[in-house]
Amino acid sequence: MPLYIALTYTQEVDWSGPEYADGLREYAAFEEAHAAILRGGHALYPTATATTVRVPDGKGGDPILSDGPYAETKEALTGYFLLECADLDEALAVAAKIPAAWYGTIEVRPLHPTLGG
C-alpha cells in the first residue's frame, strides 16, 4: 500500500506544559485509533531550534546556514504522521481526524516510492 505524509501546520506550543495535557490525550487517542496504518510520526521542536541549509552555488558549493525558519508564518510545520493507506481518499479521511486539523492545517502528500527507501 502507498505511504502518505500528513504534515501538521499549527501555532507552535510547548507540549511539555501542563495546559496541553488534554491535547496530548487527543493525539494519543488518534494514534491508538489509527495504529493499523500509522508508520511513524513526531511533533517537531519549535522553529527557533531550526537551522536552514542552502547551497546556492550548486553541488559542491559552500552551504549557507541560517538560524530559525526560512519564512515568517502564523502557522509553522509542527509535526507529521506517516500513513500507509489504500489510496489518497483514505489518507485524507484519516488526516481529517488528526487533532491539528481542528485548529491548524494538514497537508497530505504521497511519498515517492523510489526515494528514501
C-alpha positions as CSV (number, residue, x, y, z in Angstrom):
1,M,0.0,0.0,0.0
2,P,1.2,3.5,-0.7
3,L,2.7,5.8,2.0
4,Y,1.4,9.3,2.6
5,I,2.9,12.0,4.8
6,A,0.5,14.2,6.7
7,L,2.3,17.4,7.7
8,T,0.7,19.4,10.5
9,Y,0.8,23.2,10.4
10,T,-0.3,24.9,13.6
11,Q,0.8,27.6,16.1
12,E,3.8,26.5,18.0
13,V,3.3,25.3,21.5
14,D,5.5,23.7,24.2
15,W,3.8,20.3,24.6
16,S,5.5,19.8,28.0
17,G,3.3,22.4,29.6
18,P,0.5,21.1,31.8
19,E,-2.0,23.2,29.9
20,Y,-1.5,20.9,26.9
21,A,-2.3,17.6,28.7
22,D,-5.8,17.4,27.1
23,G,-4.3,18.0,23.7
24,L,-1.7,15.2,24.2
25,R,-4.5,12.9,25.2
26,E,-6.3,13.7,21.9
27,Y,-3.2,12.9,19.9
28,A,-2.7,9.6,21.9
29,A,-6.3,8.7,21.1
30,F,-5.8,9.4,17.4
31,E,-2.7,7.3,17.4
32,E,-4.4,4.4,19.2
33,A,-7.4,4.5,16.9
34,H,-5.2,4.5,13.7
35,A,-2.3,2.3,14.9
36,A,-3.0,-0.2,12.0
37,I,-2.0,2.4,9.4
38,L,0.4,4.7,11.3
39,R,4.0,4.1,10.3
40,G,5.6,6.9,12.2
41,G,5.2,10.5,13.3
42,H,6.5,13.1,15.7
43,A,6.0,16.5,16.9
44,L,8.8,18.9,16.0
45,Y,10.6,21.3,18.3
46,P,9.8,25.0,17.7
47,T,11.1,26.7,14.6
48,A,13.5,28.7,16.7
49,T,15.5,25.5,17.0
50,A,15.7,25.0,13.3
51,T,18.7,25.7,11.0
52,T,18.1,26.1,7.3
53,V,20.7,24.9,4.8
54,R,21.1,26.3,1.3
55,V,23.8,25.7,-1.3
56,P,23.1,28.5,-3.8
57,D,26.2,27.7,-5.9
58,G,25.0,24.2,-6.6
59,K,26.6,20.8,-6.0
60,G,30.0,21.2,-4.2
61,G,29.3,24.8,-3.3
62,D,29.6,26.2,0.2
63,P,26.5,25.8,2.3
64,I,24.8,28.9,3.8
65,L,23.3,28.2,7.3
66,S,20.6,30.3,8.8
67,D,19.1,30.1,12.3
68,G,15.4,29.6,12.6
69,P,12.7,29.3,9.9
70,Y,13.2,30.4,6.3
71,A,10.0,32.4,6.3
72,E,7.8,34.0,9.0
73,T,4.3,32.5,9.1
74,K,1.4,32.4,11.5
75,E,1.3,28.6,11.3
76,A,4.5,26.6,11.3
77,L,5.3,23.0,10.4
78,T,4.9,21.4,13.8
79,G,4.8,17.7,13.1
80,Y,4.0,14.8,10.8
81,F,2.4,11.4,10.6
82,L,3.3,8.6,8.1
83,L,0.2,6.9,6.9
84,E,0.0,3.6,5.0
85,C,-3.3,3.8,3.2
86,A,-5.1,2.1,0.3
87,D,-5.4,5.5,-1.6
88,L,-5.4,9.2,-1.2
89,D,-9.1,9.3,-0.2
90,E,-8.3,7.1,2.8
91,A,-5.3,9.2,3.7
92,L,-7.4,12.4,3.6
93,A,-10.1,10.8,5.7
94,V,-7.5,9.9,8.3
95,A,-5.8,13.3,8.1
96,A,-9.1,15.0,8.9
97,K,-9.1,13.1,12.3
98,I,-5.6,14.4,13.3
99,P,-6.3,16.9,16.1
100,A,-4.2,19.6,14.4
101,A,-6.8,19.7,11.7
102,W,-9.2,21.3,14.2
103,Y,-7.0,24.3,14.8
104,G,-4.5,24.3,12.0
105,T,-3.9,22.8,8.6
106,I,-2.9,19.3,7.5
107,E,-1.0,18.9,4.2
108,V,-1.2,15.4,2.7
109,R,1.3,14.2,0.1
110,P,2.1,10.8,-1.3
111,L,5.7,9.6,-0.7
112,H,7.7,8.8,-3.8
113,P,8.3,5.0,-3.8
114,T,11.9,5.2,-5.2
115,L,13.4,7.8,-2.9
116,G,14.4,7.4,0.7
117,G,13.5,3.7,0.6
